[in-house]
Amino acid sequence: MASQITCITKLRFTGVTNLRPESSHEAIGRVGGVRVDGERFNIARQQCADDILNGVESYGVIVDGVQMSATAYEKNGEKFIRTKLSKKQVDHLLSLDPC
């Protein structure tokens, strides 16, 4: 059973000095939700990615009653998360309410 991500906080990109993400899922800054034991969490995207990559914890989202796993990857030294994608699906993390 995976901890459920129920909300996200997107990074705000303002000003000339900030880099823009190449894709929308790279704009996620924090995720929040409920762990298997019922404890609520709100953690940085990087911590969530580390948990997944190191096998510490698994995360997922429920969309229209269907459980989807969250995956993690590293790009240019940064760690990111997204849901597993199929040909017809978009990253469902982005459809979650703000934390």
Gaussian input, Z-matrix of N, CA and C with variables (Angstrom, degrees):
# hf/3-21g

backbone

0 1
 N
 C     1     B1
 C     2     B2     1     A1
 N     3     B3     2     A2     1     D1
 C     4     B4     3     A3     2     D2
 C     5     B5     4     A4     3     D3
 N     6     B6     5     A5     4     D4
 C     7     B7     6     A6     5     D5
 C     8     B8     7     A7     6     D6
 N     9     B9     8     A8     7     D7
 C    10    B10     9     A9     8     D8
 C    11    B11    10    A10     9     D9
 N    12    B12    11    A11    10    D10
 C    13    B13    12    A12    11    D11
 C    14    B14    13    A13    12    D12
 N    15    B15    14    A14    13    D13
 C    16    B16    15    A15    14    D14
 C    17    B17    16    A16    15    D15
 N    18    B18    17    A17    16    D16
 C    19    B19    18    A18    17    D17
 C    20    B20    19    A19    18    D18
 N    21    B21    20    A20    19    D19
 C    22    B22    21    A21    20    D20
 C    23    B23    22    A22    21    D21
 N    24    B24    23    A23    22    D22
 C    25    B25    24    A24    23    D23
 C    26    B26    25    A25    24    D24
 N    27    B27    26    A26    25    D25
 C    28    B28    27    A27    26    D26
 C    29    B29    28    A28    27    D27
 N    30    B30    29    A29    28    D28
 C    31    B31    30    A30    29    D29
 C    32    B32    31    A31    30    D30
 N    33    B33    32    A32    31    D31
 C    34    B34    33    A33    32    D32
 C    35    B35    34    A34    33    D33
 N    36    B36    35    A35    34    D34
 C    37    B37    36    A36    35    D35
 C    38    B38    37    A37    36    D36
 N    39    B39    38    A38    37    D37
 C    40    B40    39    A39    38    D38
 C    41    B41    40    A40    39    D39
 N    42    B42    41    A41    40    D40
 C    43    B43    42    A42    41    D41
 C    44    B44    43    A43    42    D42
 N    45    B45    44    A44    43    D43
 C    46    B46    45    A45    44    D44
 C    47    B47    46    A46    45    D45
 N    48    B48    47    A47    46    D46
 C    49    B49    48    A48    47    D47
 C    50    B50    49    A49    48    D48
 N    51    B51    50    A50    49    D49
 C    52    B52    51    A51    50    D50
 C    53    B53    52    A52    51    D51
 N    54    B54    53    A53    52    D52
 C    55    B55    54    A54    53    D53
 C    56    B56    55    A55    54    D54
 N    57    B57    56    A56    55    D55
 C    58    B58    57    A57    56    D56
 C    59    B59    58    A58    57    D57
 N    60    B60    59    A59    58    D58
 C    61    B61    60    A60    59    D59
 C    62    B62    61    A61    60    D60
 N    63    B63    62    A62    61    D61
 C    64    B64    63    A63    62    D62
 C    65    B65    64    A64    63    D63
 N    66    B66    65    A65    64    D64
 C    67    B67    66    A66    65    D65
 C    68    B68    67    A67    66    D66
 N    69    B69    68    A68    67    D67
 C    70    B70    69    A69    68    D68
 C    71    B71    70    A70    69    D69
 N    72    B72    71    A71    70    D70
 C    73    B73    72    A72    71    D71
 C    74    B74    73    A73    72    D72
 N    75    B75    74    A74    73    D73
 C    76    B76    75    A75    74    D74
 C    77    B77    76    A76    75    D75
 N    78    B78    77    A77    76    D76
 C    79    B79    78    A78    77    D77
 C    80    B80    79    A79    78    D78
 N    81    B81    80    A80    79    D79
 C    82    B82    81    A81    80    D80
 C    83    B83    82    A82    81    D81
 N    84    B84    83    A83    82    D82
 C    85    B85    84    A84    83    D83
 C    86    B86    85    A85    84    D84
 N    87    B87    86    A86    85    D85
 C    88    B88    87    A87    86    D86
 C    89    B89    88    A88    87    D87
 N    90    B90    89    A89    88    D88
 C    91    B91    90    A90    89    D89
 C    92    B92    91    A91    90    D90
 N    93    B93    92    A92    91    D91
 C    94    B94    93    A93    92    D92
 C    95    B95    94    A94    93    D93
 N    96    B96    95    A95    94    D94
 C    97    B97    96    A96    95    D95
 C    98    B98    97    A97    96    D96
 N    99    B99    98    A98    97    D97
 C   100   B100    99    A99    98    D98
 C   101   B101   100   A100    99    D99
 N   102   B102   101   A101   100   D100
 C   103   B103   102   A102   101   D101
 C   104   B104   103   A103   102   D102
 N   105   B105   104   A104   103   D103
 C   106   B106   105   A105   104   D104
 C   107   B107   106   A106   105   D105
 N   108   B108   107   A107   106   D106
 C   109   B109   108   A108   107   D107
 C   110   B110   109   A109   108   D108
 N   111   B111   110   A110   109   D109
 C   112   B112   111   A111   110   D110
 C   113   B113   112   A112   111   D111
 N   114   B114   113   A113   112   D112
 C   115   B115   114   A114   113   D113
 C   116   B116   115   A115   114   D114
 N   117   B117   116   A116   115   D115
 C   118   B118   117   A117   116   D116
 C   119   B119   118   A118   117   D117
 N   120   B120   119   A119   118   D118
 C   121   B121   120   A120   119   D119
 C   122   B122   121   A121   120   D120
 N   123   B123   122   A122   121   D121
 C   124   B124   123   A123   122   D122
 C   125   B125   124   A124   123   D123
 N   126   B126   125   A125   124   D124
 C   127   B127   126   A126   125   D125
 C   128   B128   127   A127   126   D126
 N   129   B129   128   A128   127   D127
 C   130   B130   129   A129   128   D128
 C   131   B131   130   A130   129   D129
 N   132   B132   131   A131   130   D130
 C   133   B133   132   A132   131   D131
 C   134   B134   133   A133   132   D132
 N   135   B135   134   A134   133   D133
 C   136   B136   135   A135   134   D134
 C   137   B137   136   A136   135   D135
 N   138   B138   137   A137   136   D136
 C   139   B139   138   A138   137   D137
 C   140   B140   139   A139   138   D138
 N   141   B141   140   A140   139   D139
 C   142   B142   141   A141   140   D140
 C   143   B143   142   A142   141   D141
 N   144   B144   143   A143   142   D142
 C   145   B145   144   A144   143   D143
 C   146   B146   145   A145   144   D144
 N   147   B147   146   A146   145   D145
 C   148   B148   147   A147   146   D146
 C   149   B149   148   A148   147   D147
 N   150   B150   149   A149   148   D148
 C   151   B151   150   A150   149   D149
 C   152   B152   151   A151   150   D150
 N   153   B153   152   A152   151   D151
 C   154   B154   153   A153   152   D152
 C   155   B155   154   A154   153   D153
 N   156   B156   155   A155   154   D154
 C   157   B157   156   A156   155   D155
 C   158   B158   157   A157   156   D156
 N   159   B159   158   A158   157   D157
 C   160   B160   159   A159   158   D158
 C   161   B161   160   A160   159   D159
 N   162   B162   161   A161   160   D160
 C   163   B163   162   A162   161   D161
 C   164   B164   163   A163   162   D162
 N   165   B165   164   A164   163   D163
 C   166   B166   165   A165   164   D164
 C   167   B167   166   A166   165   D165
 N   168   B168   167   A167   166   D166
 C   169   B169   168   A168   167   D167
 C   170   B170   169   A169   168   D168
 N   171   B171   170   A170   169   D169
 C   172   B172   171   A171   170   D170
 C   173   B173   172   A172   171   D171
 N   174   B174   173   A173   172   D172
 C   175   B175   174   A174   173   D173
 C   176   B176   175   A175   174   D174
 N   177   B177   176   A176   175   D175
 C   178   B178   177   A177   176   D176
 C   179   B179   178   A178   177   D177
 N   180   B180   179   A179   178   D178
 C   181   B181   180   A180   179   D179
 C   182   B182   181   A181   180   D180
 N   183   B183   182   A182   181   D181
 C   184   B184   183   A183   182   D182
 C   185   B185   184   A184   183   D183
 N   186   B186   185   A185   184   D184
 C   187   B187   186   A186   185   D185
 C   188   B188   187   A187   186   D186
 N   189   B189   188   A188   187   D187
 C   190   B190   189   A189   188   D188
 C   191   B191   190   A190   189   D189
 N   192   B192   191   A191   190   D190
 C   193   B193   192   A192   191   D191
 C   194   B194   193   A193   192   D192
 N   195   B195   194   A194   193   D193
 C   196   B196   195   A195   194   D194
 C   197   B197   196   A196   195   D195
 N   198   B198   197   A197   196   D196
 C   199   B199   198   A198   197   D197
 C   200   B200   199   A199   198   D198
 N   201   B201   200   A200   199   D199
 C   202   B202   201   A201   200   D200
 C   203   B203   202   A202   201   D201
 N   204   B204   203   A203   202   D202
 C   205   B205   204   A204   203   D203
 C   206   B206   205   A205   204   D204
 N   207   B207   206   A206   205   D205
 C   208   B208   207   A207   206   D206
 C   209   B209   208   A208   207   D207
 N   210   B210   209   A209   208   D208
 C   211   B211   210   A210   209   D209
 C   212   B212   211   A211   210   D210
 N   213   B213   212   A212   211   D211
 C   214   B214   213   A213   212   D212
 C   215   B215   214   A214   213   D213
 N   216   B216   215   A215   214   D214
 C   217   B217   216   A216   215   D215
 C   218   B218   217   A217   216   D216
 N   219   B219   218   A218   217   D217
 C   220   B220   219   A219   218   D218
 C   221   B221   220   A220   219   D219
 N   222   B222   221   A221   220   D220
 C   223   B223   222   A222   221   D221
 C   224   B224   223   A223   222   D222
 N   225   B225   224   A224   223   D223
 C   226   B226   225   A225   224   D224
 C   227   B227   226   A226   225   D225
 N   228   B228   227   A227   226   D226
 C   229   B229   228   A228   227   D227
 C   230   B230   229   A229   228   D228
 N   231   B231   230   A230   229   D229
 C   232   B232   231   A231   230   D230
 C   233   B233   232   A232   231   D231
 N   234   B234   233   A233   232   D232
 C   235   B235   234   A234   233   D233
 C   236   B236   235   A235   234   D234
 N   237   B237   236   A236   235   D235
 C   238   B238   237   A237   236   D236
 C   239   B239   238   A238   237   D237
 N   240   B240   239   A239   238   D238
 C   241   B241   240   A240   239   D239
 C   242   B242   241   A241   240   D240
 N   243   B243   242   A242   241   D241
 C   244   B244   243   A243   242   D242
 C   245   B245   244   A244   243   D243
 N   246   B246   245   A245   244   D244
 C   247   B247   246   A246   245   D245
 C   248   B248   247   A247   246   D246
 N   249   B249   248   A248   247   D247
 C   250   B250   249   A249   248   D248
 C   251   B251   250   A250   249   D249
 N   252   B252   251   A251   250   D250
 C   253   B253   252   A252   251   D251
 C   254   B254   253   A253   252   D252
 N   255   B255   254   A254   253   D253
 C   256   B256   255   A255   254   D254
 C   257   B257   256   A256   255   D255
 N   258   B258   257   A257   256   D256
 C   259   B259   258   A258   257   D257
 C   260   B260   259   A259   258   D258
 N   261   B261   260   A260   259   D259
 C   262   B262   261   A261   260   D260
 C   263   B263   262   A262   261   D261
 N   264   B264   263   A263   262   D262
 C   265   B265   264   A264   263   D263
 C   266   B266   265   A265   264   D264
 N   267   B267   266   A266   265   D265
 C   268   B268   267   A267   266   D266
 C   269   B269   268   A268   267   D267
 N   270   B270   269   A269   268   D268
 C   271   B271   270   A270   269   D269
 C   272   B272   271   A271   270   D270
 N   273   B273   272   A272   271   D271
 C   274   B274   273   A273   272   D272
 C   275   B275   274   A274   273   D273
 N   276   B276   275   A275   274   D274
 C   277   B277   276   A276   275   D275
 C   278   B278   277   A277   276   D276
 N   279   B279   278   A278   277   D277
 C   280   B280   279   A279   278   D278
 C   281   B281   280   A280   279   D279
 N   282   B282   281   A281   280   D280
 C   283   B283   282   A282   281   D281
 C   284   B284   283   A283   282   D282
 N   285   B285   284   A284   283   D283
 C   286   B286   285   A285   284   D284
 C   287   B287   286   A286   285   D285
 N   288   B288   287   A287   286   D286
 C   289   B289   288   A288   287   D287
 C   290   B290   289   A289   288   D288
 N   291   B291   290   A290   289   D289
 C   292   B292   291   A291   290   D290
 C   293   B293   292   A292   291   D291
 N   294   B294   293   A293   292   D292
 C   295   B295   294   A294   293   D293
 C   296   B296   295   A295   294   D294

   B1=1.4538
   B2=1.5320
   B3=1.2851
   B4=1.4644
   B5=1.5226
   B6=1.3056
   B7=1.4640
   B8=1.5227
   B9=1.3269
   B10=1.4540
   B11=1.5240
   B12=1.3075
   B13=1.4599
   B14=1.5271
   B15=1.3264
   B16=1.4685
   B17=1.5219
   B18=1.3377
   B19=1.4677
   B20=1.5241
   B21=1.3292
   B22=1.4667
   B23=1.5229
   B24=1.3072
   B25=1.4574
   B26=1.5140
   B27=1.3111
   B28=1.4646
   B29=1.5168
   B30=1.3227
   B31=1.4579
   B32=1.5180
   B33=1.3044
   B34=1.4649
   B35=1.5190
   B36=1.3136
   B37=1.4545
   B38=1.5223
   B39=1.3243
   B40=1.4611
   B41=1.5191
   B42=1.2926
   B43=1.4606
   B44=1.5054
   B45=1.2962
   B46=1.4574
   B47=1.5213
   B48=1.3248
   B49=1.4600
   B50=1.5187
   B51=1.3234
   B52=1.4617
   B53=1.5195
   B54=1.3135
   B55=1.4498
   B56=1.5210
   B57=1.2877
   B58=1.4716
   B59=1.5262
   B60=1.3313
   B61=1.4651
   B62=1.5252
   B63=1.3273
   B64=1.4608
   B65=1.5132
   B66=1.3181
   B67=1.4581
   B68=1.5245
   B69=1.3027
   B70=1.4530
   B71=1.5231
   B72=1.3387
   B73=1.4629
   B74=1.5200
   B75=1.3288
   B76=1.4560
   B77=1.5280
   B78=1.3275
   B79=1.4601
   B80=1.5222
   B81=1.3249
   B82=1.4618
   B83=1.5228
   B84=1.3326
   B85=1.4607
   B86=1.5206
   B87=1.3463
   B88=1.4608
   B89=1.5246
   B90=1.3300
   B91=1.4597
   B92=1.5220
   B93=1.3134
   B94=1.4550
   B95=1.5121
   B96=1.3291
   B97=1.4521
   B98=1.5071
   B99=1.3333
   B100=1.4624
   B101=1.5260
   B102=1.3306
   B103=1.4662
   B104=1.5302
   B105=1.3071
   B106=1.4554
   B107=1.5271
   B108=1.3356
   B109=1.4668
   B110=1.5327
   B111=1.3462
   B112=1.4598
   B113=1.5236
   B114=1.3343
   B115=1.4671
   B116=1.5216
   B117=1.3284
   B118=1.4632
   B119=1.5297
   B120=1.3216
   B121=1.4636
   B122=1.5151
   B123=1.3101
   B124=1.4616
   B125=1.5172
   B126=1.3258
   B127=1.4648
   B128=1.5298
   B129=1.3181
   B130=1.4654
   B131=1.5253
   B132=1.3198
   B133=1.4643
   B134=1.5273
   B135=1.3258
   B136=1.4624
   B137=1.5278
   B138=1.3461
   B139=1.4629
   B140=1.5237
   B141=1.3242
   B142=1.4667
   B143=1.5301
   B144=1.3257
   B145=1.4699
   B146=1.5251
   B147=1.3290
   B148=1.4672
   B149=1.5268
   B150=1.3387
   B151=1.4679
   B152=1.5266
   B153=1.3317
   B154=1.4667
   B155=1.5276
   B156=1.3264
   B157=1.4638
   B158=1.5253
   B159=1.3515
   B160=1.4610
   B161=1.5245
   B162=1.3340
   B163=1.4537
   B164=1.5229
   B165=1.3377
   B166=1.4640
   B167=1.5257
   B168=1.3190
   B169=1.4636
   B170=1.5232
   B171=1.3148
   B172=1.4653
   B173=1.5194
   B174=1.3171
   B175=1.4608
   B176=1.5147
   B177=1.3232
   B178=1.4451
   B179=1.5121
   B180=1.3160
   B181=1.4614
   B182=1.5267
   B183=1.3109
   B184=1.4569
   B185=1.5196
   B186=1.3286
   B187=1.4551
   B188=1.5271
   B189=1.3206
   B190=1.4713
   B191=1.5240
   B192=1.3381
   B193=1.4535
   B194=1.5134
   B195=1.3204
   B196=1.4682
   B197=1.5292
   B198=1.3301
   B199=1.4662
   B200=1.5210
   B201=1.3339
   B202=1.4621
   B203=1.5222
   B204=1.3156
   B205=1.4565
   B206=1.5197
   B207=1.3158
   B208=1.4584
   B209=1.5297
   B210=1.3174
   B211=1.4531
   B212=1.5277
   B213=1.3116
   B214=1.4618
   B215=1.5142
   B216=1.3218
   B217=1.4564
   B218=1.5224
   B219=1.3134
   B220=1.4628
   B221=1.5179
   B222=1.3348
   B223=1.4589
   B224=1.5203
   B225=1.2991
   B226=1.4718
   B227=1.5293
   B228=1.3253
   B229=1.4546
   B230=1.5245
   B231=1.3171
   B232=1.4689
   B233=1.5219
   B234=1.3446
   B235=1.4588
   B236=1.5205
   B237=1.3425
   B238=1.4554
   B239=1.5128
   B240=1.3261
   B241=1.4624
   B242=1.5185
   B243=1.3200
   B244=1.4644
   B245=1.5252
   B246=1.3092
   B247=1.4576
   B248=1.5144
   B249=1.3129
   B250=1.4579
   B251=1.5176
   B252=1.3007
   B253=1.4554
   B254=1.5220
   B255=1.3170
   B256=1.4600
   B257=1.5210
   B258=1.3018
   B259=1.4656
   B260=1.5229
   B261=1.3340
   B262=1.4550
   B263=1.5225
   B264=1.3053
   B265=1.4539
   B266=1.5149
   B267=1.3173
   B268=1.4547
   B269=1.5232
   B270=1.2999
   B271=1.4560
   B272=1.5199
   B273=1.3158
   B274=1.4574
   B275=1.5219
   B276=1.3048
   B277=1.4644
   B278=1.5249
   B279=1.3143
   B280=1.4612
   B281=1.5223
   B282=1.3271
   B283=1.4599
   B284=1.5233
   B285=1.3436
   B286=1.4558
   B287=1.5191
   B288=1.3284
   B289=1.4668
   B290=1.5226
   B291=1.3241
   B292=1.4634
   B293=1.5284
   B294=1.3266
   B295=1.4669
   B296=1.5213
   A1=108.48
   A2=115.94
   A3=121.53
   A4=110.91
   A5=115.79
   A6=120.63
   A7=107.68
   A8=116.40
   A9=120.82
   A10=111.78
   A11=116.78
   A12=121.82
   A13=106.52
   A14=115.94
   A15=120.25
   A16=112.80
   A17=117.45
   A18=119.94
   A19=109.66
   A20=115.61
   A21=121.32
   A22=109.60
   A23=115.40
   A24=122.58
   A25=106.53
   A26=115.79
   A27=119.75
   A28=110.19
   A29=115.62
   A30=121.05
   A31=108.80
   A32=116.65
   A33=120.77
   A34=107.61
   A35=115.84
   A36=121.70
   A37=108.04
   A38=115.21
   A39=120.39
   A40=109.09
   A41=116.34
   A42=120.23
   A43=112.88
   A44=114.45
   A45=121.35
   A46=111.65
   A47=118.29
   A48=120.33
   A49=113.35
   A50=118.01
   A51=119.80
   A52=110.97
   A53=115.37
   A54=120.58
   A55=109.18
   A56=116.57
   A57=121.32
   A58=108.35
   A59=117.17
   A60=118.59
   A61=110.07
   A62=115.74
   A63=119.73
   A64=111.79
   A65=117.75
   A66=121.38
   A67=108.65
   A68=116.14
   A69=121.83
   A70=113.80
   A71=118.05
   A72=118.81
   A73=111.97
   A74=117.57
   A75=120.07
   A76=111.23
   A77=118.04
   A78=121.95
   A79=112.10
   A80=118.88
   A81=121.32
   A82=108.72
   A83=116.55
   A84=121.15
   A85=113.03
   A86=116.40
   A87=121.73
   A88=108.97
   A89=115.28
   A90=121.13
   A91=108.63
   A92=115.32
   A93=120.48
   A94=109.68
   A95=115.68
   A96=118.98
   A97=111.72
   A98=114.65
   A99=122.04
   A100=109.08
   A101=115.33
   A102=120.98
   A103=109.13
   A104=116.32
   A105=122.62
   A106=111.14
   A107=117.30
   A108=120.83
   A109=113.14
   A110=117.43
   A111=121.42
   A112=114.16
   A113=117.03
   A114=120.70
   A115=109.95
   A116=116.13
   A117=121.42
   A118=109.00
   A119=116.84
   A120=121.04
   A121=109.86
   A122=115.50
   A123=124.11
   A124=104.80
   A125=115.58
   A126=120.64
   A127=110.49
   A128=115.24
   A129=121.15
   A130=109.61
   A131=115.49
   A132=121.73
   A133=110.91
   A134=117.08
   A135=121.29
   A136=111.18
   A137=117.65
   A138=120.87
   A139=110.37
   A140=116.19
   A141=120.87
   A142=109.75
   A143=116.76
   A144=121.15
   A145=110.77
   A146=117.51
   A147=120.93
   A148=110.86
   A149=116.97
   A150=121.17
   A151=110.51
   A152=116.09
   A153=120.63
   A154=110.63
   A155=116.93
   A156=121.19
   A157=112.70
   A158=117.23
   A159=121.54
   A160=112.92
   A161=117.65
   A162=121.18
   A163=114.20
   A164=117.02
   A165=121.68
   A166=110.48
   A167=116.16
   A168=121.10
   A169=108.94
   A170=115.97
   A171=120.61
   A172=108.25
   A173=115.13
   A174=121.68
   A175=108.81
   A176=115.10
   A177=119.93
   A178=110.74
   A179=115.54
   A180=122.37
   A181=107.12
   A182=115.60
   A183=120.81
   A184=107.18
   A185=116.12
   A186=122.24
   A187=107.54
   A188=115.62
   A189=121.02
   A190=111.51
   A191=115.59
   A192=121.13
   A193=115.32
   A194=117.15
   A195=121.11
   A196=109.46
   A197=115.89
   A198=122.01
   A199=109.71
   A200=116.49
   A201=121.69
   A202=107.69
   A203=116.48
   A204=121.62
   A205=111.08
   A206=115.60
   A207=121.57
   A208=107.55
   A209=116.11
   A210=122.03
   A211=108.30
   A212=115.71
   A213=120.91
   A214=109.13
   A215=114.72
   A216=120.15
   A217=108.51
   A218=115.51
   A219=121.42
   A220=108.96
   A221=115.02
   A222=120.80
   A223=108.31
   A224=116.90
   A225=122.24
   A226=112.19
   A227=116.25
   A228=121.01
   A229=115.14
   A230=118.75
   A231=123.63
   A232=108.59
   A233=116.14
   A234=121.04
   A235=109.50
   A236=114.85
   A237=122.13
   A238=110.31
   A239=115.49
   A240=121.86
   A241=109.47
   A242=114.89
   A243=121.82
   A244=107.17
   A245=116.32
   A246=119.19
   A247=108.30
   A248=115.36
   A249=119.43
   A250=107.75
   A251=116.01
   A252=121.22
   A253=111.24
   A254=114.90
   A255=120.39
   A256=106.66
   A257=117.29
   A258=120.70
   A259=112.47
   A260=117.99
   A261=121.42
   A262=113.26
   A263=118.56
   A264=121.09
   A265=111.59
   A266=114.17
   A267=121.18
   A268=107.39
   A269=118.07
   A270=121.52
   A271=108.66
   A272=117.02
   A273=121.67
   A274=113.91
   A275=118.54
   A276=119.44
   A277=110.30
   A278=116.57
   A279=120.87
   A280=113.01
   A281=117.86
   A282=121.02
   A283=112.88
   A284=116.89
   A285=120.15
   A286=111.75
   A287=115.77
   A288=121.33
   A289=110.34
   A290=116.94
   A291=119.50
   A292=110.88
   A293=115.89
   A294=121.01
   A295=109.76
   D1=140.13
   D2=-176.27
   D3=-106.13
   D4=151.58
   D5=170.10
   D6=-66.70
   D7=139.95
   D8=-175.52
   D9=-94.92
   D10=122.97
   D11=172.64
   D12=-84.86
   D13=122.92
   D14=-176.25
   D15=-115.76
   D16=-12.02
   D17=-179.50
   D18=-155.40
   D19=160.02
   D20=177.76
   D21=-134.54
   D22=157.42
   D23=170.03
   D24=-119.56
   D25=122.23
   D26=-179.74
   D27=-87.11
   D28=146.72
   D29=174.21
   D30=-69.01
   D31=148.53
   D32=175.92
   D33=-103.66
   D34=124.95
   D35=-179.64
   D36=-108.35
   D37=106.32
   D38=-179.96
   D39=-132.04
   D40=153.41
   D41=176.17
   D42=80.66
   D43=166.74
   D44=-176.15
   D45=-75.58
   D46=-26.85
   D47=-173.35
   D48=-79.61
   D49=-18.15
   D50=-178.48
   D51=-81.69
   D52=139.67
   D53=175.34
   D54=-81.57
   D55=144.58
   D56=177.20
   D57=-94.25
   D58=140.18
   D59=177.67
   D60=-68.79
   D61=148.12
   D62=178.88
   D63=-76.28
   D64=-22.84
   D65=176.26
   D66=-143.44
   D67=158.81
   D68=-172.19
   D69=-59.98
   D70=-39.20
   D71=-176.84
   D72=-66.63
   D73=-17.17
   D74=177.08
   D75=-78.68
   D76=-5.65
   D77=178.98
   D78=-90.23
   D79=-1.55
   D80=178.67
   D81=-73.76
   D82=126.30
   D83=179.46
   D84=-99.81
   D85=-40.55
   D86=-177.69
   D87=-141.93
   D88=156.33
   D89=173.30
   D90=-130.29
   D91=147.96
   D92=178.27
   D93=-132.55
   D94=163.45
   D95=179.35
   D96=166.76
   D97=-149.91
   D98=-174.69
   D99=-130.07
   D100=129.12
   D101=177.05
   D102=-78.33
   D103=168.04
   D104=-178.58
   D105=-56.84
   D106=-35.50
   D107=-178.60
   D108=-81.61
   D109=2.61
   D110=178.10
   D111=95.08
   D112=-8.59
   D113=179.22
   D114=-71.92
   D115=136.84
   D116=177.48
   D117=-80.84
   D118=150.52
   D119=177.17
   D120=-138.92
   D121=155.31
   D122=171.10
   D123=-148.73
   D124=103.92
   D125=-172.31
   D126=-127.48
   D127=160.14
   D128=176.51
   D129=-66.04
   D130=147.91
   D131=176.71
   D132=-52.04
   D133=-41.91
   D134=-178.20
   D135=-62.92
   D136=-38.91
   D137=178.60
   D138=-65.56
   D139=-42.50
   D140=177.61
   D141=-60.57
   D142=-45.51
   D143=178.69
   D144=-62.02
   D145=-43.70
   D146=177.89
   D147=-59.70
   D148=-44.80
   D149=179.40
   D150=-57.01
   D151=-44.71
   D152=-178.87
   D153=-67.86
   D154=-50.18
   D155=-176.61
   D156=-63.82
   D157=-33.26
   D158=-178.60
   D159=-91.97
   D160=1.67
   D161=179.01
   D162=70.65
   D163=18.87
   D164=-179.14
   D165=-74.20
   D166=-40.75
   D167=-178.06
   D168=-155.41
   D169=152.34
   D170=174.15
   D171=-110.76
   D172=151.31
   D173=-177.57
   D174=-131.64
   D175=156.18
   D176=177.07
   D177=-159.36
   D178=175.15
   D179=175.48
   D180=-130.34
   D181=154.82
   D182=174.29
   D183=-110.93
   D184=120.75
   D185=-179.21
   D186=-124.63
   D187=120.24
   D188=-178.49
   D189=51.11
   D190=41.21
   D191=177.47
   D192=78.51
   D193=3.43
   D194=-178.82
   D195=-109.61
   D196=127.72
   D197=177.53
   D198=-77.64
   D199=128.45
   D200=176.59
   D201=-123.76
   D202=133.24
   D203=-179.99
   D204=-77.58
   D205=146.73
   D206=171.95
   D207=-93.47
   D208=140.66
   D209=177.28
   D210=-119.16
   D211=164.43
   D212=-179.78
   D213=-129.93
   D214=152.28
   D215=177.02
   D216=-152.75
   D217=164.06
   D218=178.92
   D219=-117.36
   D220=138.34
   D221=178.88
   D222=-143.42
   D223=124.24
   D224=179.91
   D225=51.90
   D226=39.35
   D227=177.16
   D228=80.90
   D229=-2.39
   D230=177.98
   D231=-105.52
   D232=148.27
   D233=179.04
   D234=-107.12
   D235=137.86
   D236=-176.25
   D237=-132.98
   D238=163.09
   D239=176.52
   D240=-128.91
   D241=156.30
   D242=174.62
   D243=-163.52
   D244=167.77
   D245=174.05
   D246=-86.24
   D247=156.86
   D248=176.42
   D249=-63.70
   D250=134.22
   D251=-174.56
   D252=-105.73
   D253=147.25
   D254=169.61
   D255=-120.12
   D256=-178.45
   D257=-177.59
   D258=-62.16
   D259=-28.97
   D260=-175.16
   D261=-103.01
   D262=-3.25
   D263=-172.86
   D264=-108.80
   D265=150.51
   D266=171.33
   D267=-105.57
   D268=174.53
   D269=177.24
   D270=-69.43
   D271=109.90
   D272=-175.49
   D273=-73.67
   D274=-11.55
   D275=174.83
   D276=-61.06
   D277=-35.96
   D278=-176.68
   D279=-69.78
   D280=-18.12
   D281=179.88
   D282=-88.03
   D283=-4.53
   D284=-179.24
   D285=-73.73
   D286=154.55
   D287=177.31
   D288=-64.69
   D289=156.12
   D290=175.46
   D291=-71.29
   D292=147.92
   D293=177.50
   D294=-78.04

